[in-house]
């Protein structure tokens, strides 16, 4: 099945979903669209080295 055919099939199914299921599907699609965890961690580590981070003790003083 080609990508175009797959997209068409998905759209057909989406058109018949109940509104409650659409919200759940939107959350899942958002999850799938996130960059991989490894890439996000590496970007965060670079930000920390560059001094762009915030010390967690300033954010959470109760721990």
PyMOL Python script that loads the backbone (N, CA, C, O; Angstrom):
from pymol import cmd

cmd.read_pdbstr("""\
ATOM      1  N   UNK A   1       0.858  -1.174   0.000  1.00  0.00           N
ATOM      2  CA  UNK A   1       0.000   0.000   0.000  1.00  0.00           C
ATOM      3  C   UNK A   1       0.903   1.235   0.000  1.00  0.00           C
ATOM      4  O   UNK A   1       1.845   1.325   0.787  1.00  0.00           O
ATOM      5  N   UNK A   2       0.611   2.165  -0.873  1.00  0.00           N
ATOM      6  CA  UNK A   2       1.428   3.377  -0.954  1.00  0.00           C
ATOM      7  C   UNK A   2       1.064   4.342   0.175  1.00  0.00           C
ATOM      8  O   UNK A   2       0.057   4.181   0.865  1.00  0.00           O
ATOM      9  N   UNK A   3       1.900   5.324   0.330  1.00  0.00           N
ATOM     10  CA  UNK A   3       1.652   6.333   1.371  1.00  0.00           C
ATOM     11  C   UNK A   3       0.350   7.074   1.108  1.00  0.00           C
ATOM     12  O   UNK A   3      -0.412   7.345   2.037  1.00  0.00           O
ATOM     13  N   UNK A   4       0.094   7.399  -0.142  1.00  0.00           N
ATOM     14  CA  UNK A   4      -1.144   8.117  -0.498  1.00  0.00           C
ATOM     15  C   UNK A   4      -2.363   7.261  -0.169  1.00  0.00           C
ATOM     16  O   UNK A   4      -3.341   7.757   0.391  1.00  0.00           O
ATOM     17  N   UNK A   5      -2.307   5.982  -0.515  1.00  0.00           N
ATOM     18  CA  UNK A   5      -3.421   5.086  -0.218  1.00  0.00           C
ATOM     19  C   UNK A   5      -3.621   4.937   1.285  1.00  0.00           C
ATOM     20  O   UNK A   5      -4.751   4.924   1.773  1.00  0.00           O
ATOM     21  N   UNK A   6      -2.536   4.827   1.998  1.00  0.00           N
ATOM     22  CA  UNK A   6      -2.613   4.695   3.450  1.00  0.00           C
ATOM     23  C   UNK A   6      -3.234   5.932   4.079  1.00  0.00           C
ATOM     24  O   UNK A   6      -4.071   5.818   4.976  1.00  0.00           O
ATOM     25  N   UNK A   7      -2.834   7.115   3.619  1.00  0.00           N
ATOM     26  CA  UNK A   7      -3.423   8.360   4.135  1.00  0.00           C
ATOM     27  C   UNK A   7      -4.924   8.421   3.855  1.00  0.00           C
ATOM     28  O   UNK A   7      -5.700   8.860   4.704  1.00  0.00           O
ATOM     29  N   UNK A   8      -5.328   7.983   2.669  1.00  0.00           N
ATOM     30  CA  UNK A   8      -6.762   7.981   2.321  1.00  0.00           C
ATOM     31  C   UNK A   8      -7.549   7.051   3.240  1.00  0.00           C
ATOM     32  O   UNK A   8      -8.633   7.400   3.708  1.00  0.00           O
ATOM     33  N   UNK A   9      -6.996   5.868   3.493  1.00  0.00           N
ATOM     34  CA  UNK A   9      -7.663   4.914   4.383  1.00  0.00           C
ATOM     35  C   UNK A   9      -7.792   5.473   5.798  1.00  0.00           C
ATOM     36  O   UNK A   9      -8.834   5.333   6.439  1.00  0.00           O
ATOM     37  N   UNK A  10      -6.732   6.100   6.270  1.00  0.00           N
ATOM     38  CA  UNK A  10      -6.763   6.695   7.620  1.00  0.00           C
ATOM     39  C   UNK A  10      -7.811   7.788   7.685  1.00  0.00           C
ATOM     40  O   UNK A  10      -8.563   7.864   8.657  1.00  0.00           O
ATOM     41  N   UNK A  11      -7.873   8.634   6.672  1.00  0.00           N
ATOM     42  CA  UNK A  11      -8.865   9.722   6.651  1.00  0.00           C
ATOM     43  C   UNK A  11     -10.289   9.181   6.639  1.00  0.00           C
ATOM     44  O   UNK A  11     -11.174   9.760   7.269  1.00  0.00           O
ATOM     45  N   UNK A  12     -10.522   8.078   5.928  1.00  0.00           N
ATOM     46  CA  UNK A  12     -11.854   7.468   5.916  1.00  0.00           C
ATOM     47  C   UNK A  12     -12.259   7.037   7.321  1.00  0.00           C
ATOM     48  O   UNK A  12     -13.387   7.275   7.752  1.00  0.00           O
ATOM     49  N   UNK A  13     -11.327   6.400   8.032  1.00  0.00           N
ATOM     50  CA  UNK A  13     -11.613   5.925   9.385  1.00  0.00           C
ATOM     51  C   UNK A  13     -11.854   7.107  10.317  1.00  0.00           C
ATOM     52  O   UNK A  13     -12.765   7.074  11.143  1.00  0.00           O
ATOM     53  N   UNK A  14     -11.046   8.141  10.186  1.00  0.00           N
ATOM     54  CA  UNK A  14     -11.176   9.323  11.044  1.00  0.00           C
ATOM     55  C   UNK A  14     -12.546   9.972  10.871  1.00  0.00           C
ATOM     56  O   UNK A  14     -13.143  10.439  11.841  1.00  0.00           O
ATOM     57  N   UNK A  15     -13.041   9.999   9.642  1.00  0.00           N
ATOM     58  CA  UNK A  15     -14.344  10.618   9.383  1.00  0.00           C
ATOM     59  C   UNK A  15     -15.492   9.916  10.108  1.00  0.00           C
ATOM     60  O   UNK A  15     -16.561  10.504  10.270  1.00  0.00           O
ATOM     61  N   UNK A  16     -15.295   8.688  10.541  1.00  0.00           N
ATOM     62  CA  UNK A  16     -16.352   7.944  11.218  1.00  0.00           C
ATOM     63  C   UNK A  16     -16.143   7.800  12.727  1.00  0.00           C
ATOM     64  O   UNK A  16     -16.928   7.128  13.395  1.00  0.00           O
ATOM     65  N   UNK A  17     -15.110   8.414  13.261  1.00  0.00           N
ATOM     66  CA  UNK A  17     -14.850   8.307  14.696  1.00  0.00           C
ATOM     67  C   UNK A  17     -15.775   9.216  15.501  1.00  0.00           C
ATOM     68  O   UNK A  17     -16.188  10.280  15.040  1.00  0.00           O
ATOM     69  N   UNK A  18     -16.089   8.769  16.713  1.00  0.00           N
ATOM     70  CA  UNK A  18     -16.856   9.592  17.635  1.00  0.00           C
ATOM     71  C   UNK A  18     -15.968  10.730  18.143  1.00  0.00           C
ATOM     72  O   UNK A  18     -14.747  10.580  18.183  1.00  0.00           O
ATOM     73  N   UNK A  19     -16.555  11.858  18.529  1.00  0.00           N
ATOM     74  CA  UNK A  19     -15.767  12.997  19.005  1.00  0.00           C
ATOM     75  C   UNK A  19     -14.821  12.656  20.155  1.00  0.00           C
ATOM     76  O   UNK A  19     -13.706  13.173  20.209  1.00  0.00           O
ATOM     77  N   UNK A  20     -15.256  11.788  21.080  1.00  0.00           N
ATOM     78  CA  UNK A  20     -14.396  11.418  22.210  1.00  0.00           C
ATOM     79  C   UNK A  20     -13.148  10.685  21.707  1.00  0.00           C
ATOM     80  O   UNK A  20     -12.050  10.888  22.226  1.00  0.00           O
ATOM     81  N   UNK A  21     -13.322   9.849  20.715  1.00  0.00           N
ATOM     82  CA  UNK A  21     -12.200   9.102  20.156  1.00  0.00           C
ATOM     83  C   UNK A  21     -11.264  10.020  19.366  1.00  0.00           C
ATOM     84  O   UNK A  21     -10.057   9.786  19.309  1.00  0.00           O
ATOM     85  N   UNK A  22     -11.838  11.074  18.754  1.00  0.00           N
ATOM     86  CA  UNK A  22     -11.010  12.023  18.001  1.00  0.00           C
ATOM     87  C   UNK A  22     -10.014  12.722  18.914  1.00  0.00           C
ATOM     88  O   UNK A  22      -8.857  12.916  18.541  1.00  0.00           O
ATOM     89  N   UNK A  23     -10.455  13.098  20.101  1.00  0.00           N
ATOM     90  CA  UNK A  23      -9.561  13.758  21.054  1.00  0.00           C
ATOM     91  C   UNK A  23      -8.417  12.828  21.440  1.00  0.00           C
ATOM     92  O   UNK A  23      -7.263  13.251  21.521  1.00  0.00           O
ATOM     93  N   UNK A  24      -8.741  11.572  21.675  1.00  0.00           N
ATOM     94  CA  UNK A  24      -7.717  10.595  22.024  1.00  0.00           C
ATOM     95  C   UNK A  24      -6.750  10.387  20.855  1.00  0.00           C
ATOM     96  O   UNK A  24      -5.538  10.297  21.052  1.00  0.00           O
ATOM     97  N   UNK A  25      -7.283  10.312  19.671  1.00  0.00           N
ATOM     98  CA  UNK A  25      -6.447  10.150  18.475  1.00  0.00           C
ATOM     99  C   UNK A  25      -5.543  11.356  18.270  1.00  0.00           C
ATOM    100  O   UNK A  25      -4.385  11.199  17.886  1.00  0.00           O
ATOM    101  N   UNK A  26      -6.051  12.551  18.519  1.00  0.00           N
ATOM    102  CA  UNK A  26      -5.243  13.763  18.385  1.00  0.00           C
ATOM    103  C   UNK A  26      -4.066  13.735  19.350  1.00  0.00           C
ATOM    104  O   UNK A  26      -2.960  14.139  18.990  1.00  0.00           O
ATOM    105  N   UNK A  27      -4.292  13.265  20.565  1.00  0.00           N
ATOM    106  CA  UNK A  27      -3.198  13.132  21.541  1.00  0.00           C
ATOM    107  C   UNK A  27      -2.147  12.140  21.052  1.00  0.00           C
ATOM    108  O   UNK A  27      -0.946  12.379  21.176  1.00  0.00           O
ATOM    109  N   UNK A  28      -2.609  11.037  20.504  1.00  0.00           N
ATOM    110  CA  UNK A  28      -1.683  10.006  20.024  1.00  0.00           C
ATOM    111  C   UNK A  28      -0.872  10.504  18.823  1.00  0.00           C
ATOM    112  O   UNK A  28       0.331  10.259  18.738  1.00  0.00           O
ATOM    113  N   UNK A  29      -1.524  11.189  17.916  1.00  0.00           N
ATOM    114  CA  UNK A  29      -0.822  11.739  16.752  1.00  0.00           C
ATOM    115  C   UNK A  29       0.212  12.767  17.200  1.00  0.00           C
ATOM    116  O   UNK A  29       1.313  12.825  16.652  1.00  0.00           O
ATOM    117  N   UNK A  30      -0.139  13.567  18.182  1.00  0.00           N
ATOM    118  CA  UNK A  30       0.820  14.536  18.725  1.00  0.00           C
ATOM    119  C   UNK A  30       2.022  13.807  19.317  1.00  0.00           C
ATOM    120  O   UNK A  30       3.162  14.233  19.134  1.00  0.00           O
ATOM    121  N   UNK A  31       1.769  12.719  20.020  1.00  0.00           N
ATOM    122  CA  UNK A  31       2.851  11.918  20.593  1.00  0.00           C
ATOM    123  C   UNK A  31       3.762  11.359  19.497  1.00  0.00           C
ATOM    124  O   UNK A  31       4.986  11.396  19.626  1.00  0.00           O
ATOM    125  N   UNK A  32       3.172  10.849  18.438  1.00  0.00           N
ATOM    126  CA  UNK A  32       3.960  10.285  17.342  1.00  0.00           C
ATOM    127  C   UNK A  32       4.768  11.344  16.602  1.00  0.00           C
ATOM    128  O   UNK A  32       5.800  11.042  16.002  1.00  0.00           O
ATOM    129  N   UNK A  33       4.301  12.565  16.648  1.00  0.00           N
ATOM    130  CA  UNK A  33       4.942  13.652  15.910  1.00  0.00           C
ATOM    131  C   UNK A  33       6.091  14.295  16.685  1.00  0.00           C
ATOM    132  O   UNK A  33       6.808  15.131  16.134  1.00  0.00           O
ATOM    133  N   UNK A  34       6.279  13.927  17.935  1.00  0.00           N
ATOM    134  CA  UNK A  34       7.364  14.491  18.748  1.00  0.00           C
ATOM    135  C   UNK A  34       8.714  13.969  18.274  1.00  0.00           C
ATOM    136  O   UNK A  34       8.821  12.844  17.787  1.00  0.00           O
ATOM    137  N   UNK A  35       9.745  14.803  18.423  1.00  0.00           N
ATOM    138  CA  UNK A  35      11.074  14.284  18.068  1.00  0.00           C
ATOM    139  C   UNK A  35      11.467  13.165  19.028  1.00  0.00           C
ATOM    140  O   UNK A  35      11.005  13.136  20.169  1.00  0.00           O
ATOM    141  N   UNK A  36      12.307  12.253  18.580  1.00  0.00           N
ATOM    142  CA  UNK A  36      12.723  11.150  19.451  1.00  0.00           C
ATOM    143  C   UNK A  36      13.357  11.644  20.746  1.00  0.00           C
ATOM    144  O   UNK A  36      13.978  12.707  20.783  1.00  0.00           O
ATOM    145  N   UNK A  37      13.191  10.864  21.795  1.00  0.00           N
ATOM    146  CA  UNK A  37      13.671  11.237  23.120  1.00  0.00           C
ATOM    147  C   UNK A  37      15.168  11.502  23.125  1.00  0.00           C
ATOM    148  O   UNK A  37      15.628  12.448  23.764  1.00  0.00           O
ATOM    149  N   UNK A  38      15.925  10.684  22.425  1.00  0.00           N
ATOM    150  CA  UNK A  38      17.388  10.852  22.428  1.00  0.00           C
ATOM    151  C   UNK A  38      17.761  12.226  21.882  1.00  0.00           C
ATOM    152  O   UNK A  38      18.630  12.899  22.435  1.00  0.00           O
ATOM    153  N   UNK A  39      17.114  12.639  20.809  1.00  0.00           N
ATOM    154  CA  UNK A  39      17.408  13.942  20.218  1.00  0.00           C
ATOM    155  C   UNK A  39      17.029  15.073  21.187  1.00  0.00           C
ATOM    156  O   UNK A  39      17.751  16.066  21.290  1.00  0.00           O
ATOM    157  N   UNK A  40      15.907  14.927  21.892  1.00  0.00           N
ATOM    158  CA  UNK A  40      15.498  15.963  22.848  1.00  0.00           C
ATOM    159  C   UNK A  40      16.454  16.047  24.023  1.00  0.00           C
ATOM    160  O   UNK A  40      16.752  17.140  24.504  1.00  0.00           O
ATOM    161  N   UNK A  41      16.943  14.890  24.493  1.00  0.00           N
ATOM    162  CA  UNK A  41      17.890  14.879  25.614  1.00  0.00           C
ATOM    163  C   UNK A  41      19.199  15.549  25.202  1.00  0.00           C
ATOM    164  O   UNK A  41      19.760  16.338  25.961  1.00  0.00           O
ATOM    165  N   UNK A  42      19.683  15.237  24.007  1.00  0.00           N
ATOM    166  CA  UNK A  42      20.917  15.857  23.529  1.00  0.00           C
ATOM    167  C   UNK A  42      20.759  17.374  23.411  1.00  0.00           C
ATOM    168  O   UNK A  42      21.671  18.121  23.766  1.00  0.00           O
ATOM    169  N   UNK A  43      19.624  17.827  22.921  1.00  0.00           N
ATOM    170  CA  UNK A  43      19.377  19.267  22.813  1.00  0.00           C
ATOM    171  C   UNK A  43      19.334  19.903  24.196  1.00  0.00           C
ATOM    172  O   UNK A  43      19.842  21.009  24.386  1.00  0.00           O
ATOM    173  N   UNK A  44      18.735  19.217  25.161  1.00  0.00           N
ATOM    174  CA  UNK A  44      18.667  19.736  26.530  1.00  0.00           C
ATOM    175  C   UNK A  44      20.062  19.800  27.146  1.00  0.00           C
ATOM    176  O   UNK A  44      20.387  20.761  27.843  1.00  0.00           O
ATOM    177  N   UNK A  45      20.883  18.788  26.894  1.00  0.00           N
ATOM    178  CA  UNK A  45      22.241  18.803  27.435  1.00  0.00           C
ATOM    179  C   UNK A  45      23.056  19.957  26.854  1.00  0.00           C
ATOM    180  O   UNK A  45      23.838  20.586  27.566  1.00  0.00           O
ATOM    181  N   UNK A  46      22.874  20.234  25.561  1.00  0.00           N
ATOM    182  CA  UNK A  46      23.559  21.376  24.946  1.00  0.00           C
ATOM    183  C   UNK A  46      23.101  22.687  25.576  1.00  0.00           C
ATOM    184  O   UNK A  46      23.913  23.583  25.806  1.00  0.00           O
ATOM    185  N   UNK A  47      21.821  22.800  25.851  1.00  0.00           N
ATOM    186  CA  UNK A  47      21.287  24.017  26.461  1.00  0.00           C
ATOM    187  C   UNK A  47      21.866  24.204  27.856  1.00  0.00           C
ATOM    188  O   UNK A  47      22.188  25.327  28.243  1.00  0.00           O
ATOM    189  N   UNK A  48      22.001  23.136  28.606  1.00  0.00           N
ATOM    190  CA  UNK A  48      22.566  23.220  29.953  1.00  0.00           C
ATOM    191  C   UNK A  48      24.018  23.672  29.892  1.00  0.00           C
ATOM    192  O   UNK A  48      24.436  24.542  30.656  1.00  0.00           O
ATOM    193  N   UNK A  49      24.788  23.077  28.981  1.00  0.00           N
ATOM    194  CA  UNK A  49      26.194  23.464  28.824  1.00  0.00           C
ATOM    195  C   UNK A  49      26.302  24.932  28.438  1.00  0.00           C
ATOM    196  O   UNK A  49      27.235  25.617  28.858  1.00  0.00           O
ATOM    197  N   UNK A  50      25.352  25.422  27.638  1.00  0.00           N
ATOM    198  CA  UNK A  50      25.366  26.816  27.204  1.00  0.00           C
ATOM    199  C   UNK A  50      24.834  27.760  28.285  1.00  0.00           C
ATOM    200  O   UNK A  50      24.782  28.973  28.083  1.00  0.00           O
ATOM    201  N   UNK A  51      24.437  27.197  29.437  1.00  0.00           N
ATOM    202  CA  UNK A  51      23.946  28.042  30.532  1.00  0.00           C
ATOM    203  C   UNK A  51      22.511  28.494  30.377  1.00  0.00           C
ATOM    204  O   UNK A  51      22.097  29.469  31.004  1.00  0.00           O
ATOM    205  N   UNK A  52      21.742  27.796  29.547  1.00  0.00           N
ATOM    206  CA  UNK A  52      20.355  28.196  29.300  1.00  0.00           C
ATOM    207  C   UNK A  52      19.357  27.492  30.204  1.00  0.00           C
ATOM    208  O   UNK A  52      18.162  27.783  30.151  1.00  0.00           O
ATOM    209  N   UNK A  53      19.828  26.579  31.027  1.00  0.00           N
ATOM    210  CA  UNK A  53      18.926  25.832  31.884  1.00  0.00           C
ATOM    211  C   UNK A  53      18.643  26.549  33.193  1.00  0.00           C
ATOM    212  O   UNK A  53      19.261  27.565  33.510  1.00  0.00           O
ATOM    213  N   UNK A  54      17.700  26.005  33.943  1.00  0.00           N
ATOM    214  CA  UNK A  54      17.352  26.526  35.267  1.00  0.00           C
ATOM    215  C   UNK A  54      17.623  25.422  36.272  1.00  0.00           C
ATOM    216  O   UNK A  54      17.206  24.282  36.067  1.00  0.00           O
ATOM    217  N   UNK A  55      18.304  25.738  37.336  1.00  0.00           N
ATOM    218  CA  UNK A  55      18.593  24.763  38.372  1.00  0.00           C
ATOM    219  C   UNK A  55      17.272  24.251  38.947  1.00  0.00           C
ATOM    220  O   UNK A  55      16.407  25.041  39.327  1.00  0.00           O
ATOM    221  N   UNK A  56      17.123  22.933  39.009  1.00  0.00           N
ATOM    222  CA  UNK A  56      15.858  22.376  39.474  1.00  0.00           C
ATOM    223  C   UNK A  56      15.557  22.751  40.916  1.00  0.00           C
ATOM    224  O   UNK A  56      14.393  22.765  41.317  1.00  0.00           O
ATOM    225  N   UNK A  57      16.573  23.052  41.696  1.00  0.00           N
ATOM    226  CA  UNK A  57      16.339  23.441  43.102  1.00  0.00           C
ATOM    227  C   UNK A  57      15.635  24.795  43.179  1.00  0.00           C
ATOM    228  O   UNK A  57      14.928  25.067  44.149  1.00  0.00           O
ATOM    229  N   UNK A  58      15.820  25.639  42.177  1.00  0.00           N
ATOM    230  CA  UNK A  58      15.109  26.917  42.158  1.00  0.00           C
ATOM    231  C   UNK A  58      13.633  26.733  41.780  1.00  0.00           C
ATOM    232  O   UNK A  58      12.777  27.538  42.147  1.00  0.00           O
ATOM    233  N   UNK A  59      13.365  25.672  41.051  1.00  0.00           N
ATOM    234  CA  UNK A  59      11.995  25.404  40.622  1.00  0.00           C
ATOM    235  C   UNK A  59      11.243  24.588  41.672  1.00  0.00           C
ATOM    236  O   UNK A  59      10.074  24.853  41.950  1.00  0.00           O
ATOM    237  N   UNK A  60      11.925  23.584  42.262  1.00  0.00           N
ATOM    238  CA  UNK A  60      11.326  22.703  43.242  1.00  0.00           C
ATOM    239  C   UNK A  60      12.096  22.763  44.543  1.00  0.00           C
ATOM    240  O   UNK A  60      13.032  21.990  44.746  1.00  0.00           O
ATOM    241  N   UNK A  61      11.727  23.644  45.400  1.00  0.00           N
ATOM    242  CA  UNK A  61      12.436  23.767  46.679  1.00  0.00           C
ATOM    243  C   UNK A  61      11.952  22.759  47.714  1.00  0.00           C
ATOM    244  O   UNK A  61      12.561  22.615  48.774  1.00  0.00           O
ATOM    245  N   UNK A  62      10.847  22.054  47.408  1.00  0.00           N
ATOM    246  CA  UNK A  62      10.259  21.117  48.375  1.00  0.00           C
ATOM    247  C   UNK A  62      10.870  19.718  48.284  1.00  0.00           C
ATOM    248  O   UNK A  62      10.466  18.831  49.036  1.00  0.00           O
ATOM    249  N   UNK A  63      11.820  19.499  47.397  1.00  0.00           N
ATOM    250  CA  UNK A  63      12.415  18.174  47.264  1.00  0.00           C
ATOM    251  C   UNK A  63      13.809  18.109  47.800  1.00  0.00           C
ATOM    252  O   UNK A  63      14.439  17.052  47.755  1.00  0.00           O
TER     253      UNK A  63
END
""", "prot")
cmd.dss("prot")
cmd.show_as("cartoon", "prot")
cmd.util.cbc("prot")
cmd.orient("prot")
